[in-house]
Amino acid sequence: MTSRTIFAACASGLLLLTGACGGSEQGTSEGDVGDATTTSDVTTMTGLSAVAPWARPADAGKNTAVYLELANTRPEGDSLTGVRSAAAERTELHESVMEGETMRMRPMIGVALPSGGRIVFRPMGPHVMLLRLRDPLVPGDTVEVTFDFASGRSLAVRAGVRAP
């Protein structure tokens, strides 16, 4: 068993344990990313993990959302400063909030990811917006999204496209 396999298993176990115990909630990944260790739905790189990523289908020119959970198993905290994807003209971090009786989306900037913390991107909560898709996303496709952190680290994630 390689050290990467052991690391991925430990990170996955820690992520599951963190999820069961709570933590700072605020979003999951699959794919092969440079220096990352990958299983079917977990991408881990230098203590940053993305679990169970998925995206909603949408036509070219339309907007869609990506959901997942990001976790930080590093001894120091970090901050999510941005997100990018070649699949869309613009990519933004958003959150859904109730204003009176209306649900609205607003941009998120500089989301803290403390040591041992996690950010849960989910429908009707924080999420990644892909604005004006370049090509349609249909169930069975994947879309790559890269998360950028204040530490200078980046985590590329492949999200499977599926209906909610």
C-alpha positions as CSV (number, residue, x, y, z in Angstrom):
1,M,0.0,0.0,0.0
2,T,1.5,3.4,-1.0
3,S,1.7,6.4,1.3
4,R,-0.8,8.2,-1.0
5,T,-3.3,5.3,-0.6
6,I,-2.9,5.4,3.2
7,F,-3.2,9.2,3.2
8,A,-6.4,9.1,1.1
9,A,-7.9,6.4,3.4
10,C,-7.0,8.4,6.5
11,A,-8.4,11.7,5.0
12,S,-11.6,9.9,4.0
13,G,-12.0,8.4,7.5
14,L,-11.3,11.8,9.1
15,L,-13.8,13.5,6.8
16,L,-16.5,10.9,7.6
17,L,-15.7,11.3,11.3
18,T,-15.8,15.1,11.0
19,G,-19.2,14.9,9.2
20,A,-20.6,12.7,12.0
21,C,-19.4,15.0,14.7
22,G,-20.5,18.3,13.2
23,G,-18.0,21.1,12.6
24,S,-18.1,24.5,10.9
25,E,-20.5,23.9,8.0
26,Q,-20.5,26.1,5.0
27,G,-19.4,21.8,0.4
28,T,-17.1,17.2,-2.7
29,S,-15.0,16.1,-5.7
30,E,-14.0,13.4,-8.0
31,G,-11.2,13.2,-10.6
32,D,-7.5,13.1,-11.0
33,V,-5.7,16.3,-10.1
34,G,-2.0,16.7,-10.4
35,D,-0.6,16.0,-7.0
36,A,-3.9,14.8,-5.6
37,T,-4.9,11.3,-4.4
38,T,-8.2,10.2,-5.9
39,T,-11.0,7.7,-5.2
40,S,-14.4,7.6,-6.9
41,D,-15.8,10.6,-5.0
42,V,-12.9,12.1,-2.9
43,T,-10.1,14.3,-4.1
44,T,-7.4,15.1,-1.5
45,M,-4.4,17.4,-2.0
46,T,-2.1,18.5,0.8
47,G,-4.8,18.2,3.5
48,L,-7.6,19.8,1.4
49,S,-10.4,17.3,0.5
50,A,-13.5,17.5,-1.8
51,V,-16.2,14.9,-1.3
52,A,-19.3,13.9,-3.4
53,P,-19.2,16.7,-6.0
54,W,-22.1,17.0,-8.4
55,A,-23.5,19.6,-10.8
56,R,-27.0,20.2,-12.2
57,P,-27.6,19.7,-15.9
58,A,-28.1,22.9,-18.0
59,D,-28.1,24.1,-21.6
60,A,-25.3,26.1,-23.2
61,G,-25.6,29.8,-22.3
62,K,-27.5,29.0,-19.1
63,N,-26.4,29.0,-15.5
64,T,-26.1,26.0,-13.2
65,A,-24.7,25.1,-9.8
66,V,-22.1,22.7,-8.4
67,Y,-22.4,21.2,-4.9
68,L,-19.9,19.3,-2.7
69,E,-18.1,19.4,0.6
70,L,-14.6,20.8,1.1
71,A,-12.7,19.8,4.2
72,N,-9.4,21.0,5.7
73,T,-7.3,18.3,7.5
74,R,-4.2,20.5,7.6
75,P,-2.9,21.8,11.0
76,E,-3.5,25.4,9.9
77,G,-6.6,27.1,8.6
78,D,-7.0,28.5,5.2
79,S,-9.6,30.6,3.3
80,L,-11.4,29.9,0.1
81,T,-10.8,33.0,-2.0
82,G,-12.2,32.0,-5.4
83,V,-13.4,29.4,-7.8
84,R,-12.9,29.0,-11.6
85,S,-14.0,26.8,-14.4
86,A,-13.3,26.8,-18.2
87,A,-16.9,25.4,-18.6
88,A,-18.5,28.8,-18.0
89,E,-17.9,32.5,-18.8
90,R,-17.9,33.3,-15.1
91,T,-17.7,31.2,-12.0
92,E,-18.7,32.5,-8.6
93,L,-19.2,31.4,-5.0
94,H,-22.8,32.2,-3.9
95,E,-25.1,31.6,-1.0
96,S,-28.9,31.5,-0.9
97,V,-30.5,33.7,1.8
98,M,-34.1,34.5,2.7
99,E,-34.9,38.2,2.5
100,G,-38.4,38.5,3.9
101,E,-40.3,35.9,1.9
102,T,-38.0,35.9,-1.1
103,M,-35.0,33.6,-1.5
104,R,-32.0,35.5,-3.0
105,M,-28.5,34.6,-4.1
106,R,-25.5,36.8,-3.1
107,P,-21.8,36.4,-3.8
108,M,-19.5,35.0,-1.1
109,I,-15.9,36.3,-0.8
110,G,-13.1,34.9,1.4
111,V,-14.9,31.9,3.1
112,A,-12.9,30.7,6.1
113,L,-11.9,27.0,6.2
114,P,-10.3,26.4,9.6
115,S,-8.2,23.4,10.5
116,G,-10.5,20.5,10.9
117,G,-13.3,22.5,9.4
118,R,-15.5,22.0,6.4
119,I,-17.7,23.9,3.9
120,V,-20.8,22.2,2.7
121,F,-22.0,23.5,-0.7
122,R,-25.7,22.4,-1.0
123,P,-28.9,23.3,-2.7
124,M,-30.6,26.3,-1.0
125,G,-27.2,27.1,0.8
126,P,-23.7,28.0,-0.3
127,H,-22.9,26.8,-3.8
128,V,-20.7,27.3,-6.9
129,M,-22.4,29.1,-9.8
130,L,-21.3,28.4,-13.3
131,L,-22.6,31.4,-15.3
132,R,-23.3,31.3,-19.0
133,L,-22.1,27.7,-19.8
134,R,-20.0,27.4,-22.9
135,D,-21.4,23.9,-23.7
136,P,-24.4,22.0,-22.4
137,L,-24.0,19.8,-19.3
138,V,-26.0,16.6,-19.5
139,P,-26.3,13.8,-17.0
140,G,-23.3,11.6,-17.3
141,D,-20.9,14.5,-18.1
142,T,-18.3,15.8,-15.7
143,V,-17.3,19.4,-15.2
144,E,-14.0,20.6,-13.7
145,V,-14.0,23.4,-11.1
146,T,-10.9,24.7,-9.4
147,F,-11.0,26.1,-5.8
148,D,-8.3,28.7,-4.9
149,F,-7.2,29.3,-1.4
150,A,-5.4,32.2,0.4
151,S,-2.4,29.9,1.1
152,G,-1.8,29.8,-2.7
153,R,-3.0,26.2,-2.9
154,S,-5.6,25.1,-5.5
155,L,-7.8,22.1,-5.6
156,A,-9.2,20.9,-9.0
157,V,-12.4,18.9,-8.7
158,R,-14.4,16.9,-11.3
159,A,-18.1,17.0,-10.5
160,G,-20.5,14.5,-12.1
161,V,-23.5,16.0,-13.8
162,R,-26.9,14.6,-12.6
163,A,-30.4,15.6,-12.0
164,P,-31.2,16.6,-8.4
